[in-house]
């Protein structure tokens, strides 16, 4: 039997033939994971954890198209670094993720920043995403049971979390100290 030595490893011709037939498996990356890790720092560093902007320098990119992504990768100085690491497949995955986020109605609530009251209107059957930013140095515990979330929802200091749910008819009031958000669903 003939053997082939490659970098000090002994192979048979059959073994090399089988290796050649094996498909190359790329590491599977979910669209959400790619959004969080692209370029080593993730899209959320500039666009927020849920692509909502949230006061970040990159702004809201929910629902962005492939054309918009390609344009940003070519023209925005901070995005030029990502252009080299995002092949067509990864760009399509990112757009899929941004499209799915864009299909949800965004409700942002920045807790602990100022006394606010806001009223949000939505239609029955709409998928809503409440993005909560804790702008305090304390872990906050919120009762979000009125929107079918946990009675005691915890959010760490300066963290952003999201709750997604299907809108049902009603008026929902959420409170935190002197801040209030009312969600009216018709």
Secondary structure, 3 states (H helix, E strand, C coil): CCEEEECCEEEEHHHHHHHHHCCCCCCCCCHHHHHHHHHHCCCHHHHCCCCECCCCCCCECCCCCHHHHHHHHHHCCCCHHHHCCCCHHHHHHHHHHHHHHHCCEEEEEEECCCCCEEEEEECCCCEEEEEEEECCCCCEEECCHHHCCCCCEEECCCCEEEEEEECCCEEEEEEECCEEEEEEEC
